[in-house]
Amino acid sequence: MSAQRVGDMTLNELKEFVEEIVERRTQRGVKPKSKRSVKEINDSIRQHRWTPPEGTPSTLELLREDRDR
């Protein structure tokens, strides 16, 4: 592949480039950065998730309000 910029690559060159990177990463085995299980991570996300106060407009309502201005 002679292209230096992604913008200069053909679609096929880009596909080959991506496949090459994926192949390299799957062969060497990417080690997880966390020792926590998926369940522990999901539980933590649920525990720390922010819930808006009662009566807060939804994102759809905010978009409609903004559009109507």
C-alpha positions in Angstrom: 0.0 0.0 0.0 1.7 3.2 -1.1 -0.9 5.8 0.2 0.2 7.7 3.2 -3.1 9.4 4.1 -6.4 7.6 4.6 -8.1 10.2 2.4 -5.8 9.2 -0.5 -6.6 5.4 -0.2 -9.0 3.6 -2.4 -11.8 1.8 -0.7 -10.0 -1.6 -1.3 -6.8 -0.2 0.2 -8.6 1.0 3.3 -10.3 -2.4 3.7 -7.0 -4.2 3.4 -5.4 -1.8 5.9 -8.2 -2.4 8.5 -8.2 -6.1 8.0 -4.4 -6.2 8.5 -4.7 -4.3 11.8 -7.5 -6.5 13.1 -5.6 -9.6 12.1 -2.4 -8.4 13.9 -4.4 -7.5 17.1 -6.3 -10.8 17.1 -3.1 -12.8 16.6 -1.2 -11.3 19.5 -4.2 -11.3 21.8 -5.2 -8.1 23.3 -5.1 -8.3 27.1 -8.0 -6.8 29.1 -7.1 -3.6 30.9 -9.4 -4.4 33.8 -9.5 -7.5 36.0 -13.2 -6.8 36.8 -15.8 -9.1 35.3 -18.4 -7.9 32.8 -21.0 -8.2 35.5 -19.0 -6.1 37.9 -18.6 -3.4 35.3 -22.3 -3.4 34.4 -23.2 -3.2 38.1 -20.9 -0.2 38.5 -22.4 1.5 35.5 -25.9 1.0 36.9 -24.9 2.2 40.3 -23.3 5.4 39.0 -25.8 6.2 36.3 -27.3 9.7 36.7 -31.1 10.0 36.7 -32.6 13.4 36.1 -34.9 14.9 38.7 -38.6 14.4 38.5 -40.2 16.8 36.0 -37.1 17.3 33.9 -38.1 17.6 30.2 -37.0 14.8 28.0 -34.4 15.3 25.2 -37.2 15.1 22.7 -39.1 17.9 24.5 -36.0 20.0 24.7 -35.4 19.6 20.9 -39.0 20.5 20.1 -38.7 23.6 22.4 -35.5 24.6 20.7 -37.0 24.1 17.2 -40.0 26.2 18.0 -37.9 29.2 19.1 
